[in-house]
């Protein structure tokens, strides 16, 4: 009998933890748990070409419609996915270097060359599944592949104490450590938004208070 209270406590903790985990969306948990080689999304693919060739992509590269790249709303830049055309079984491997598509119910915009490889140039769209090949979704801040999230970046510093000193001037600001290829920087951000218009509204409000910044999509 002396173990009975311990047993009751264990059961209570188990039930409590189940209740807590259920608050998080199924998409969030599924996205976080998926690793390389697993399907991460299914939907309609489209493609873009001549009107955009040579123009800057969202990550600063020049778009090459003959390269094997693609645009996705939320996947971190340089994520590599295999795109399988569910109509014919053909697949192509692409690297994410742009944002989009912005047409309703489409999940990925392929380069012209990538679309050609899975025979969807003529139809323009195709039902596809995306399989993660390279990229870290488990440690990503992307929790819903269909919903971009935004923040207001207010400043960037080489030293943490400078960033924290600046952040203390702005109620609600936060400091994040960013590891870049050649150095580490400390950036001051404000807010997390799923509606870009709300982020822009906040950015304008902060500007009126004397703090300049810009709205950016959270990448990872």
MDTraj code that builds the backbone (N, CA, C; nanometers):
import mdtraj as md
import numpy as np

residues = "UNK UNK UNK UNK UNK UNK UNK UNK UNK UNK UNK UNK UNK UNK UNK UNK UNK UNK UNK UNK UNK UNK UNK UNK UNK UNK UNK UNK UNK UNK UNK UNK UNK UNK UNK UNK UNK UNK UNK UNK UNK UNK UNK UNK UNK UNK UNK UNK UNK UNK UNK UNK UNK UNK UNK UNK UNK UNK UNK UNK UNK UNK UNK UNK UNK UNK UNK UNK UNK UNK UNK UNK UNK UNK UNK UNK UNK UNK UNK UNK UNK UNK UNK UNK UNK UNK UNK UNK UNK UNK UNK UNK UNK UNK UNK UNK UNK UNK UNK UNK UNK UNK UNK UNK UNK UNK UNK UNK UNK UNK UNK UNK UNK UNK UNK UNK UNK UNK UNK UNK UNK UNK UNK UNK UNK UNK UNK UNK UNK UNK UNK UNK UNK UNK UNK UNK UNK UNK UNK UNK UNK UNK UNK UNK UNK UNK UNK UNK UNK UNK UNK UNK UNK UNK UNK UNK UNK UNK UNK UNK UNK UNK UNK UNK UNK UNK UNK UNK UNK UNK UNK UNK UNK UNK UNK UNK UNK UNK UNK UNK UNK UNK UNK UNK UNK UNK UNK UNK UNK UNK UNK UNK UNK UNK UNK UNK UNK UNK UNK UNK UNK UNK UNK UNK UNK UNK UNK UNK UNK UNK UNK UNK UNK UNK UNK UNK UNK UNK UNK UNK".split()
xyz = np.array([
    [0.0818, -0.1209, 0.0000],
    [0.0000, 0.0000, 0.0000],
    [0.0856, 0.1265, 0.0000],
    [0.2086, 0.1176, 0.0530],
    [0.2888, 0.2388, 0.0589],
    [0.3288, 0.2893, -0.0799],
    [0.3165, 0.2036, -0.1835],
    [0.3497, 0.2464, -0.3185],
    [0.2290, 0.3065, -0.3907],
    [0.1100, 0.2947, -0.3281],
    [-0.0119, 0.3401, -0.3948],
    [-0.0110, 0.4898, -0.4262],
    [0.0286, 0.5769, -0.3318],
    [0.0346, 0.7206, -0.3648],
    [0.1297, 0.7513, -0.4804],
    [0.2429, 0.6786, -0.4864],
    [0.3384, 0.6999, -0.5954],
    [0.2753, 0.6617, -0.7286],
    [0.1998, 0.5506, -0.7261],
    [0.1321, 0.5031, -0.8468],
    [0.0304, 0.6064, -0.8953],
    [-0.0456, 0.6630, -0.8025],
    [-0.1459, 0.7632, -0.8375],
    [-0.0783, 0.8876, -0.8964],
    [0.0344, 0.9288, -0.8359],
    [0.1078, 1.0451, -0.8849],
    [0.1584, 1.0227, -1.0267],
    [0.2101, 0.9039, -1.0516],
    [0.2626, 0.8719, -1.1848],
    [0.1518, 0.8779, -1.2890],
    [0.0349, 0.8226, -1.2550],
    [-0.0785, 0.8246, -1.3477],
    [-0.1222, 0.9685, -1.3752],
    [-0.1235, 1.0499, -1.2708],
    [-0.1647, 1.1897, -1.2864],
    [-0.0705, 1.2657, -1.3786],
    [0.0599, 1.2431, -1.3597],
    [0.1581, 1.3099, -1.4445],
    [0.1439, 1.2670, -1.5893],
    [0.1165, 1.1378, -1.6101],
    [0.0995, 1.0859, -1.7460],
    [-0.0196, 1.1520, -1.8148],
    [-0.1323, 1.1610, -1.7429],
    [-0.2516, 1.2212, -1.7993],
    [-0.2284, 1.3686, -1.8275],
    [-0.1602, 1.4346, -1.7335],
    [-0.1313, 1.5765, -1.7502],
    [-0.0459, 1.6023, -1.8725],
    [0.0570, 1.5175, -1.8923],
    [0.1463, 1.5370, -2.0073],
    [0.0730, 1.5133, -2.1374],
    [-0.0199, 1.4176, -2.1385],
    [-0.0975, 1.3920, -2.2597],
    [-0.1835, 1.5136, -2.2927],
    [-0.2425, 1.5707, -2.1913],
    [-0.3258, 1.6877, -2.2121],
    [-0.2461, 1.8053, -2.2626],
    [-0.1250, 1.8209, -2.2111],
    [-0.0418, 1.9318, -2.2545],
    [-0.0007, 1.9171, -2.3995],
    [0.0416, 1.7964, -2.4388],
    [0.0888, 1.7779, -2.5756],
    [-0.0226, 1.7966, -2.6760],
    [-0.1467, 1.7716, -2.6364],
    [-0.2567, 1.7837, -2.7307],
    [-0.2861, 1.9284, -2.7659],
    [-0.2307, 2.0229, -2.6909],
    [-0.2543, 2.1629, -2.7216],
    [-0.1808, 2.2043, -2.8481],
    [-0.0756, 2.1320, -2.8820],
    [0.0028, 2.1669, -2.9994],
    [-0.0568, 2.0983, -3.1211],
    [-0.0596, 2.1718, -3.2349],
    [-0.1236, 2.1173, -3.3532],
    [-0.0536, 1.9940, -3.4057],
    [-0.1303, 1.9100, -3.4741],
    [-0.0740, 1.7878, -3.5320],
    [0.0309, 1.8224, -3.6363],
    [0.0054, 1.9299, -3.7127],
    [0.1014, 1.9703, -3.8143],
    [0.2352, 2.0080, -3.7531],
    [0.2293, 2.0808, -3.6398],
    [0.3531, 2.1221, -3.5748],
    [0.4367, 2.0016, -3.5342],
    [0.3751, 1.9072, -3.4618],
    [0.4488, 1.7910, -3.4147],
    [0.5008, 1.7073, -3.5310],
    [0.4165, 1.6911, -3.6341],
    [0.4569, 1.6100, -3.7479],
    [0.5745, 1.6739, -3.8203],
    [0.5681, 1.8052, -3.8380],
    [0.6767, 1.8742, -3.9067],
    [0.8064, 1.8617, -3.8298],
    [0.8010, 1.8811, -3.6983],
    [0.9218, 1.8770, -3.6172],
    [0.9849, 1.7383, -3.6150],
    [0.9019, 1.6317, -3.6251],
    [0.9545, 1.4975, -3.6080],
    [1.0089, 1.4373, -3.7379],
    [0.9759, 1.4973, -3.8500],
    [1.0165, 1.4386, -3.9767],
    [1.1620, 1.4668, -4.0074],
    [1.2294, 1.3653, -4.0597],
    [1.3698, 1.3793, -4.0939],
    [1.3921, 1.3498, -4.2401],
    [1.5196, 1.3469, -4.2810],
    [1.5547, 1.3240, -4.4207],
    [1.4968, 1.1912, -4.4700],
    [1.4419, 1.1947, -4.5908],
    [1.3854, 1.0756, -4.6518],
    [1.2374, 1.0570, -4.6271],
    [1.1769, 1.1473, -4.5496],
    [1.0348, 1.1347, -4.5184],
    [0.9529, 1.2404, -4.5911],
    [0.8290, 1.2047, -4.6227],
    [0.7388, 1.2990, -4.6884],
    [0.7004, 1.4083, -4.5903],
    [0.7077, 1.5332, -4.6352],
    [0.6737, 1.6437, -4.5468],
    [0.5485, 1.7190, -4.5913],
    [0.5093, 1.7030, -4.7177],
    [0.3935, 1.7790, -4.7639],
    [0.3399, 1.7189, -4.8939],
    [0.2100, 1.7385, -4.9178],
    [0.1475, 1.6937, -5.0410],
    [0.0490, 1.8006, -5.0875],
    [0.0484, 1.8275, -5.2180],
    [-0.0410, 1.9302, -5.2704],
    [-0.0122, 1.9546, -5.4169],
    [-0.0417, 2.0765, -5.4625],
    [-0.0270, 2.1110, -5.6045],
    [0.0989, 2.1927, -5.6281],
    [0.1741, 2.1528, -5.7306],
    [0.2942, 2.2267, -5.7720],
    [0.2635, 2.3073, -5.8967],
    [0.3304, 2.4213, -5.9102],
    [0.3250, 2.5010, -6.0323],
    [0.4690, 2.5326, -6.0719],
    [0.4879, 2.6111, -6.1797],
    [0.6241, 2.6468, -6.2180],
    [0.6277, 2.7911, -6.2691],
    [0.7477, 2.8510, -6.2649],
    [0.7647, 2.9872, -6.3159],
    [0.8929, 2.9955, -6.3962],
    [0.8924, 3.0826, -6.4989],
    [1.0052, 3.0815, -6.5913],
    [1.0439, 3.2151, -6.6491],
    [1.0185, 3.2370, -6.7806],
    [1.0768, 3.3499, -6.8544],
    [1.0562, 3.4872, -6.7910],
    [0.9415, 3.5150, -6.7348],
    [0.9160, 3.6475, -6.6786],
    [1.0012, 3.6789, -6.5562],
    [1.0612, 3.5750, -6.4969],
    [1.1394, 3.5931, -6.3750],
    [1.2881, 3.5623, -6.3945],
    [1.3235, 3.5069, -6.5101],
    [1.4610, 3.4640, -6.5329],
    [1.5588, 3.5812, -6.5181],
    [1.6616, 3.5618, -6.4345],
    [1.7622, 3.6649, -6.4121],
    [1.7300, 3.7610, -6.2995],
    [1.6062, 3.7591, -6.2507],
    [1.5695, 3.8487, -6.1405],
    [1.6126, 3.7882, -6.0072],
    [1.6208, 3.8736, -5.9059],
    [1.6645, 3.8278, -5.7743],
    [1.5590, 3.7391, -5.7086],
    [1.6050, 3.6294, -5.6495],
    [1.5174, 3.5456, -5.5692],
    [1.5162, 3.5988, -5.4260],
    [1.4331, 3.5405, -5.3431],
    [1.4182, 3.5897, -5.2057],
    [1.5454, 3.5742, -5.1229],
    [1.6330, 3.4805, -5.1603],
    [1.7570, 3.4649, -5.0829],
    [1.8741, 3.5402, -5.1452],
    [1.8468, 3.6224, -5.2472],
    [1.9501, 3.7083, -5.3045],
    [2.0209, 3.6534, -5.4262],
    [1.9856, 3.5328, -5.4695],
    [2.0455, 3.4771, -5.5907],
    [1.9722, 3.5301, -5.7145],
    [2.0345, 3.5145, -5.8296],
    [1.9656, 3.5423, -5.9550],
    [1.8908, 3.4170, -5.9979],
    [1.7621, 3.4331, -6.0269],
    [1.6824, 3.3171, -6.0673],
    [1.7279, 3.2657, -6.2033],
    [1.7524, 3.1363, -6.2099],
    [1.7916, 3.0694, -6.3334],
    [1.6857, 2.9650, -6.3637],
    [1.6058, 2.9895, -6.4661],
    [1.4946, 2.8973, -6.4932],
    [1.5439, 2.7615, -6.5437],
    [1.6752, 2.7530, -6.5745],
    [1.7314, 2.6250, -6.6178],
    [1.8033, 2.5525, -6.5038],
    [1.7998, 2.6107, -6.3852],
    [1.8559, 2.5440, -6.2681],
    [1.7492, 2.4608, -6.1981],
    [1.7917, 2.3731, -6.1115],
    [1.6962, 2.2882, -6.0383],
    [1.6697, 2.3497, -5.9012],
    [1.5842, 2.4516, -5.9017],
    [1.5505, 2.5234, -5.7791],
    [1.3987, 2.5349, -5.7683],
    [1.3546, 2.5904, -5.6544],
    [1.2105, 2.6052, -5.6341],
    [1.1823, 2.7114, -5.5293],
    [1.0590, 2.7592, -5.5310],
    [1.0107, 2.8539, -5.4309],
    [0.9126, 2.7821, -5.3383],
    [0.9259, 2.8091, -5.2083],
    [0.8355, 2.7521, -5.1085],
    [0.8051, 2.8603, -5.0064],
    [0.6864, 2.8567, -4.9481],
    [0.6470, 2.9637, -4.8552],
    [0.7324, 2.9684, -4.7296],
    [0.7698, 2.8538, -4.6753],
    [0.8291, 2.8534, -4.5417],
    [0.9575, 2.7735, -4.5258],
    [0.9842, 2.6759, -4.6083],
    [1.1030, 2.5930, -4.5878],
    [1.2287, 2.6791, -4.5870],
    [1.3205, 2.6560, -4.4931],
    [1.4438, 2.7352, -4.4886],
    [1.5187, 2.7295, -4.6211],
    [1.5797, 2.8415, -4.6596],
    [1.6588, 2.8442, -4.7823],
    [1.7662, 2.7359, -4.7792],
    [1.7918, 2.6785, -4.8964],
    [1.8896, 2.5710, -4.9192],
    [1.8412, 2.4343, -4.8713],
    [1.7166, 2.4266, -4.8236],
    [1.6576, 2.2949, -4.8005],
    [1.6476, 2.2238, -4.9352],
    [1.6807, 2.0952, -4.9373],
    [1.6731, 2.0160, -5.0604],
    [1.5594, 1.9154, -5.0475],
    [1.4681, 1.9179, -5.1447],
    [1.3543, 1.8255, -5.1422],
    [1.3422, 1.7521, -5.2752],
    [1.2891, 1.6327, -5.2680],
    [1.2530, 1.5598, -5.3898],
    [1.1058, 1.5842, -5.4156],
    [1.0737, 1.6260, -5.5364],
    [0.9354, 1.6540, -5.5748],
    [0.8886, 1.5413, -5.6671],
    [0.7879, 1.4684, -5.6232],
    [0.7369, 1.3553, -5.7018],
    [0.6017, 1.3899, -5.7616],
    [0.5925, 1.3790, -5.8933],
    [0.4659, 1.4012, -5.9632],
    [0.3777, 1.2785, -5.9429],
    [0.2672, 1.2950, -5.8734],
    [0.1810, 1.1814, -5.8403],
    [0.0993, 1.1329, -5.9596],
    [0.0972, 1.2113, -6.0683],
    [0.0254, 1.1672, -6.1885],
    [0.1055, 1.0671, -6.2701],
    [0.2397, 1.0825, -6.2706],
    [0.3206, 0.9953, -6.3570],
    [0.4367, 0.9262, -6.2844],
    [0.4569, 0.9561, -6.1566],
    [0.5623, 0.8907, -6.0800],
    [0.7012, 0.9497, -6.0995],
    [0.7166, 1.0479, -6.1887],
    [0.8478, 1.1089, -6.2115],
    [0.8838, 1.2013, -6.0954],
    [1.0139, 1.2141, -6.0684],
    [1.0576, 1.2987, -5.9575],
    [1.1802, 1.3798, -5.9963],
    [1.2010, 1.4892, -5.9215],
    [1.3159, 1.5762, -5.9434],
    [1.3597, 1.6310, -5.8082],
    [1.4899, 1.6520, -5.7944],
    [1.5441, 1.7074, -5.6704],
    [1.5726, 1.8549, -5.6897],
    [1.5209, 1.9386, -5.5987],
    [1.5377, 2.0830, -5.6108],
    [1.5859, 2.1424, -5.4790],
    [1.6459, 2.2604, -5.4900],
    [1.6906, 2.3359, -5.3724],
    [1.6030, 2.4594, -5.3570],
    [1.5576, 2.4860, -5.2355],
    [1.4715, 2.6015, -5.2099],
    [1.5558, 2.7286, -5.2036],
    [1.5268, 2.8239, -5.2937],
    [1.6009, 2.9513, -5.2924],
    [1.5096, 3.0718, -5.3120],
    [1.3767, 3.0496, -5.3064],
    [1.2842, 3.1593, -5.3307],
    [1.1570, 3.1389, -5.2491],
    [1.0726, 3.2425, -5.2432],
    [0.9466, 3.2359, -5.1703],
    [0.8291, 3.2329, -5.2669],
    [0.7255, 3.1629, -5.2301],
    [0.6065, 3.1431, -5.3111],
    [0.5694, 2.9962, -5.2999],
    [0.4739, 2.9502, -5.3757],
    [0.3880, 3.0271, -5.4662],
    [0.2803, 3.1017, -5.3872],
    [0.2268, 3.2053, -5.4484],
    [0.1263, 3.2855, -5.3797],
    [-0.0146, 3.2584, -5.4308],
    [-0.0254, 3.1721, -5.5321],
    [-0.1580, 3.1299, -5.5776],
    [-0.2177, 3.0323, -5.4758],
    [-0.3472, 3.0393, -5.4590],
    [-0.4159, 2.9576, -5.3588],
    [-0.3989, 2.8087, -5.3879],
    [-0.3800, 2.7330, -5.2814],
    [-0.3762, 2.5856, -5.2868],
    [-0.2557, 2.5281, -5.3607],
    [-0.1490, 2.6064, -5.3773],
    [-0.0267, 2.5518, -5.4363],
    [0.0823, 2.5532, -5.3303],
    [0.1645, 2.4501, -5.3286],
    [0.2620, 2.4370, -5.2202],
    [0.4049, 2.4641, -5.2637],
    [0.4340, 2.4579, -5.3943],
    [0.5712, 2.4787, -5.4403],
    [0.5691, 2.5286, -5.5840],
    [0.6615, 2.6200, -5.6157],
    [0.6805, 2.6723, -5.7510],
    [0.8147, 2.6219, -5.8016],
    [0.8133, 2.5415, -5.9062],
    [0.9366, 2.4842, -5.9603],
    [0.9959, 2.5723, -6.0695],
    [1.1268, 2.5630, -6.0865],
    [1.1894, 2.6266, -6.2021],
    [1.1406, 2.5565, -6.3286],
    [1.1597, 2.6215, -6.4420],
    [1.1151, 2.5615, -6.5689],
    [1.1809, 2.4261, -6.5916],
    [1.3118, 2.4186, -6.5649],
    [1.3853, 2.2929, -6.5859],
    [1.3326, 2.1820, -6.4957],
    [1.3059, 2.2152, -6.3696],
    [1.2543, 2.1142, -6.2762],
    [1.1169, 2.0667, -6.3203],
    [1.0324, 2.1593, -6.3655],
    [0.8985, 2.1218, -6.4122],
    [0.9065, 2.0326, -6.5353],
    [1.0035, 2.0627, -6.6220],
    [1.0223, 1.9813, -6.7428],
    [1.0580, 1.8377, -6.7071],
    [1.1400, 1.8205, -6.6043],
    [1.1857, 1.6865, -6.5678],
    [1.0735, 1.5972, -6.5166],
    [0.9651, 1.6570, -6.4665],
    [0.8537, 1.5734, -6.4191],
    [0.7298, 1.5895, -6.5082],
    [0.7547, 1.6378, -6.6320],
    [0.6507, 1.6470, -6.7347],
    [0.5278, 1.7271, -6.6911],
    [0.5506, 1.8468, -6.6362],
    [0.4356, 1.9288, -6.5995],
    [0.4390, 2.0671, -6.6652],
    [0.5256, 2.0851, -6.7657],
    [0.5306, 2.2137, -6.8340],
    [0.3984, 2.2443, -6.9036],
    [0.3475, 2.1485, -6.9771],
    [0.2228, 2.1676, -7.0510],
    [0.1028, 2.1945, -6.9617],
    [0.0745, 2.1052, -6.8681],
    [-0.0401, 2.1264, -6.7792],
    [-0.0255, 2.2496, -6.6904],
    [0.0989, 2.2838, -6.6544],
    [0.1212, 2.3993, -6.5693],
    [0.1198, 2.3697, -6.4211],
    [0.0429, 2.2715, -6.3815],
    [0.0371, 2.2282, -6.2415],
    [0.0328, 2.0763, -6.2365],
    [0.0607, 2.0216, -6.1197],
    [0.0537, 1.8759, -6.1004],
    [0.0425, 1.8457, -5.9514],
    [-0.0258, 1.7367, -5.9165],
    [-0.0268, 1.6942, -5.7761],
    [0.1080, 1.6326, -5.7415],
    [0.1674, 1.6754, -5.6327],
    [0.3009, 1.6278, -5.5964],
    [0.3092, 1.5977, -5.4471],
    [0.4146, 1.5272, -5.4115],
    [0.4523, 1.5128, -5.2714],
    [0.5964, 1.5591, -5.2580],
    [0.6272, 1.6186, -5.1440],
    [0.7620, 1.6672, -5.1169],
    [0.8281, 1.5767, -5.0151],
    [0.9485, 1.5306, -5.0481],
    [1.0255, 1.4438, -4.9592],
    [1.1524, 1.5182, -4.9187],
    [1.1735, 1.5306, -4.7895],
    [1.2899, 1.6025, -4.7384],
    [1.4165, 1.5208, -4.7611],
    [1.5164, 1.5823, -4.8269],
    [1.6450, 1.5169, -4.8492],
    [1.7552, 1.5806, -4.7649],
    [1.7610, 1.7133, -4.7639],
    [1.8612, 1.7844, -4.6842],
    [1.7957, 1.9046, -4.6186],
    [1.8143, 1.9168, -4.4884],
    [1.7551, 2.0283, -4.4147],
    [1.7156, 1.9804, -4.2767],
    [1.7169, 2.0727, -4.1826],
    [1.6906, 2.0376, -4.0437],
    [1.5580, 2.0962, -3.9978],
    [1.4500, 2.0201, -4.0141],
    [1.3201, 2.0678, -3.9674],
    [1.3017, 2.0456, -3.8182],
    [1.3741, 1.9497, -3.7616],
    [1.3580, 1.9222, -3.6186],
    [1.4008, 2.0413, -3.5344],
    [1.5037, 2.1124, -3.5786],
    [1.5521, 2.2283, -3.5045],
    [1.5079, 2.3602, -3.5668],
    [1.4125, 2.3530, -3.6598],
    [1.3655, 2.4725, -3.7269],
    [1.2535, 2.5387, -3.6481],
    [1.2407, 2.6715, -3.6645],
    [1.1292, 2.7428, -3.6035],
    [1.0063, 2.7378, -3.6931],
    [1.0179, 2.6759, -3.8109],
    [0.9026, 2.6581, -3.8975],
    [0.8158, 2.5472, -3.8381],
    [0.6953, 2.5841, -3.7934],
    [0.6080, 2.4849, -3.7297],
    [0.4906, 2.4455, -3.8177],
    [0.4609, 2.5254, -3.9199],
    [0.3529, 2.4919, -4.0116],
    [0.4001, 2.5305, -4.1515],
    [0.4197, 2.4311, -4.2370],
    [0.4771, 2.4557, -4.3686],
    [0.3919, 2.5484, -4.4543],
    [0.2631, 2.5590, -4.4219],
    [0.1734, 2.6401, -4.5035],
    [0.1607, 2.7842, -4.4535],
    [0.2121, 2.8133, -4.3354],
    [0.1914, 2.9455, -4.2760],
    [0.3259, 3.0130, -4.2468],
    [0.3653, 3.1118, -4.3269],
    [0.4882, 3.1871, -4.2973],
    [0.4717, 3.2675, -4.1691],
    [0.5799, 3.2874, -4.0975],
    [0.5784, 3.3723, -3.9791],
    [0.6780, 3.4862, -3.9990],
    [0.6458, 3.6008, -3.9412],
    [0.7249, 3.7214, -3.9640],
    [0.7655, 3.7852, -3.8316],
    [0.8680, 3.8679, -3.8379],
    [0.9119, 3.9441, -3.7222],
    [0.9640, 4.0788, -3.7709],
    [0.9845, 4.1707, -3.6779],
    [1.0424, 4.3004, -3.7119],
    [1.1872, 4.3019, -3.6646],
    [1.2812, 4.3131, -3.7591],
    [1.4217, 4.3238, -3.7211],
    [1.4559, 4.4703, -3.7006],
    [1.5122, 4.5002, -3.5834],
    [1.5395, 4.6385, -3.5456],
    [1.6871, 4.6757, -3.5514],
    [1.7745, 4.5777, -3.5328],
    [1.9174, 4.6085, -3.5341],
    [1.9981, 4.4804, -3.5366],
    [2.1258, 4.4938, -3.5709],
    [2.2176, 4.3804, -3.5709],
    [2.3532, 4.4289, -3.5195],
    [2.4118, 4.3535, -3.4264],
    [2.5376, 4.3937, -3.3633],
    [2.6367, 4.2782, -3.3644],
    [2.7647, 4.3137, -3.3559],
    [2.8689, 4.2121, -3.3475],
    [2.8882, 4.1611, -3.2047],
    [2.8419, 4.2394, -3.1067],
    [2.8621, 4.2031, -2.9670],
    [2.7279, 4.1950, -2.8938],
    [2.7135, 4.0945, -2.8097],
    [2.5868, 4.0706, -2.7415],
    [2.5479, 4.1867, -2.6505],
    [2.6443, 4.2444, -2.5791],
    [2.6103, 4.3515, -2.4852],
    [2.5529, 4.4728, -2.5581],
    [2.5969, 4.4968, -2.6822],
    [2.5420, 4.6073, -2.7594],
    [2.3963, 4.5796, -2.7963],
    [2.3697, 4.4548, -2.8366],
    [2.2336, 4.4177, -2.8744],
    [2.1386, 4.4273, -2.7554],
    [2.1830, 4.3787, -2.6402],
    [2.0966, 4.3813, -2.5220],
    [2.0746, 4.5240, -2.4730],
    [2.1742, 4.6081, -2.4874],
    [2.1590, 4.7484, -2.4490],
    [2.0532, 4.8160, -2.5362],
    [2.0554, 4.7860, -2.6651],
    [1.9565, 4.8422, -2.7569],
    [1.8174, 4.7857, -2.7281],
    [1.8096, 4.6544, -2.7030],
    [1.6804, 4.5894, -2.6791],
    [1.6114, 4.6435, -2.5544],
    [1.6901, 4.6836, -2.4541],
    [1.6313, 4.7360, -2.3305],
    [1.5565, 4.8671, -2.3529],
    [1.5843, 4.9341, -2.4627],
    [1.5156, 5.0600, -2.4927],
    [1.3765, 5.0376, -2.5523],
    [1.3499, 4.9135, -2.5945],
    [1.2276, 4.8844, -2.6697],
    [1.1480, 4.7771, -2.5965],
    [1.0350, 4.8130, -2.5459],
    [0.9535, 4.7173, -2.4718],
    [0.9103, 4.6020, -2.5625],
    [0.9357, 4.4796, -2.5174],
    [0.8962, 4.3613, -2.5931],
    [1.0008, 4.3123, -2.6915],
    [1.1143, 4.3819, -2.7006],
    [1.2191, 4.3392, -2.7943],
    [1.2927, 4.2178, -2.7398],
    [1.3521, 4.1403, -2.8288],
    [1.4298, 4.0228, -2.7898],
    [1.5595, 4.0200, -2.8688],
    [1.6582, 3.9503, -2.8149],
    [1.7891, 3.9369, -2.8805],
    [1.8078, 3.7911, -2.9197],
    [1.8502, 3.7681, -3.0438],
    [1.8777, 3.6318, -3.0895],
    [2.0197, 3.6245, -3.1440],
    [2.0873, 3.5177, -3.1089],
    [2.2231, 3.4922, -3.1575],
    [2.2144, 3.4219, -3.2924],
    [2.2787, 3.4792, -3.3931],
    [2.2738, 3.4241, -3.5282],
    [2.4140, 3.3803, -3.5689],
    [2.4300, 3.2516, -3.5953],
    [2.5592, 3.1986, -3.6389],
    [2.5656, 3.2020, -3.7912],
    [2.6472, 3.2906, -3.8438],
    [2.6655, 3.3014, -3.9883],
    [2.7889, 3.2219, -4.0289],
    [2.8123, 3.2110, -4.1582],
    [2.9233, 3.1279, -4.2054],
    [3.0588, 3.1796, -4.1578],
    [3.0733, 3.3135, -4.1509],
    [3.2038, 3.3696, -4.1170],
    [3.2097, 3.4339, -3.9786],
    [3.0924, 3.4592, -3.9183],
    [3.0919, 3.5255, -3.7883],
    [2.9589, 3.5033, -3.7171],
    [2.9535, 3.5482, -3.5919],
    [2.8311, 3.5431, -3.5133],
    [2.7829, 3.6857, -3.4894],
    [2.6525, 3.7081, -3.5099],
    [2.5960, 3.8402, -3.4851],
    [2.4793, 3.8269, -3.3877],
    [2.4414, 3.9379, -3.3283],
    [2.3307, 3.9419, -3.2328],
    [2.2269, 4.0399, -3.2846],
    [2.1080, 3.9891, -3.3132],
    [2.0046, 4.0718, -3.3739],
    [1.8922, 4.1011, -3.2761],
    [1.8372, 4.2200, -3.2898],
    [1.7263, 4.2629, -3.2049],
    [1.5981, 4.2528, -3.2870],
    [1.5031, 4.1737, -3.2372],
    [1.3760, 4.1522, -3.3049],
    [1.2608, 4.1954, -3.2154],
    [1.1454, 4.2142, -3.2800],
    [1.0236, 4.2435, -3.2037],
    [0.9072, 4.1669, -3.2647],
    [0.8449, 4.0835, -3.1828],
    [0.7211, 4.0171, -3.2225],
    [0.7373, 3.9005, -3.3173],
    [0.6335, 3.8159, -3.3199],
    [0.6212, 3.7063, -3.4156],
    [0.4778, 3.7106, -3.4676],
    [0.4646, 3.7171, -3.5991],
    [0.3338, 3.7376, -3.6590],
    [0.3094, 3.6377, -3.7729],
    [0.1866, 3.5906, -3.7843],
    [0.1492, 3.5091, -3.8997],
    [0.0803, 3.5945, -4.0060],
    [0.0430, 3.7164, -3.9704],
    [-0.0142, 3.8115, -4.0647],
    [0.0892, 3.9199, -4.0930],
    [0.1369, 3.9259, -4.2154],
    [0.2425, 4.0211, -4.2504],
    [0.1976, 4.1648, -4.2311],
    [0.0682, 4.1901, -4.2524],
    [0.0169, 4.3259, -4.2352],
    [0.0284, 4.3715, -4.0896],
    [0.0074, 4.2783, -3.9962],
    [0.0233, 4.3130, -3.8549],
    [0.1691, 4.3449, -3.8223],
    [0.2601, 4.2700, -3.8850],
    [0.4027, 4.2970, -3.8644],
    [0.4396, 4.4345, -3.9187],
    [0.3850, 4.4691, -4.0351],
    [0.4131, 4.6008, -4.0936],
    [0.3555, 4.7130, -4.0076],
    [0.2362, 4.6881, -3.9521],
    [0.1734, 4.7869, -3.8635],
    [0.2614, 4.8131, -3.7419],
    [0.3178, 4.7041, -3.6850],
    [0.4060, 4.7187, -3.5700],
    [0.5344, 4.7905, -3.6075],
    [0.5867, 4.7597, -3.7242],
    [0.7100, 4.8241, -3.7704],
    [0.6898, 4.9751, -3.7837],
    [0.5750, 5.0156, -3.8372],
    [0.5461, 5.1591, -3.8515],
    [0.5307, 5.2254, -3.7143],
    [0.4678, 5.1528, -3.6214],
    [0.4517, 5.2058, -3.4857],
    [0.5871, 5.2268, -3.4185],
    [0.6753, 5.1293, -3.4339],
    [0.8089, 5.1405, -3.3753],
    [0.8883, 5.2543, -3.4403],
    [0.8680, 5.2730, -3.5702],
    [0.9378, 5.3812, -3.6398],
    [0.8954, 5.5165, -3.5845],
    [0.7648, 5.5314, -3.5538],
    [0.7164, 5.6571, -3.4967],
    [0.7769, 5.6822, -3.3584],
    [0.8172, 5.5726, -3.2926],
    [0.8795, 5.5848, -3.1604],
    [1.0301, 5.6090, -3.1708],
    [1.0804, 5.6119, -3.2944],
    [1.2209, 5.6406, -3.3155],
    [1.3083, 5.5190, -3.3393],
    [1.2466, 5.4007, -3.3606],
    [1.3237, 5.2782, -3.3817],
    [1.2995, 5.2266, -3.5230],
    [1.3955, 5.2437, -3.6102],
    [1.3814, 5.1985, -3.7480],
    [1.4031, 5.0484, -3.7561],
    [1.3414, 4.9873, -3.8552],
    [1.3547, 4.8424, -3.8735],
    [1.2805, 4.7998, -3.9970],
    [1.2728, 4.6712, -4.0191],
    [1.1996, 4.6199, -4.1350],
    [1.1413, 4.4827, -4.1031],
    [1.0396, 4.4457, -4.1785],
    [0.9721, 4.3177, -4.1600],
    [1.0453, 4.2109, -4.2386],
    [1.0696, 4.0972, -4.1742],
    [1.1335, 3.9863, -4.2429],
    [1.0647, 3.8553, -4.2066],
    [1.0718, 3.7602, -4.2949],
    [1.0159, 3.6282, -4.2667],
    [1.1148, 3.5493, -4.1840],
    [1.0637, 3.4815, -4.0822],
    [1.1483, 3.3952, -4.0002],
    [1.1823, 3.2720, -4.0812],
    [1.3116, 3.2449, -4.0971],
    [1.3555, 3.1369, -4.1864],
    [1.3714, 3.0039, -4.1163],
    [1.4231, 3.0040, -3.9982],
    [1.4492, 2.8748, -3.9331],
    [1.4564, 2.8925, -3.7826],
])
top = md.Topology()
chain = top.add_chain()
for i, resn in enumerate(residues, 1):
    res = top.add_residue(resn, chain, resSeq=i)
    for name in ("N", "CA", "C"):
        top.add_atom(name, md.element.get_by_symbol(name[0]), res)
traj = md.Trajectory(xyz[None], top)
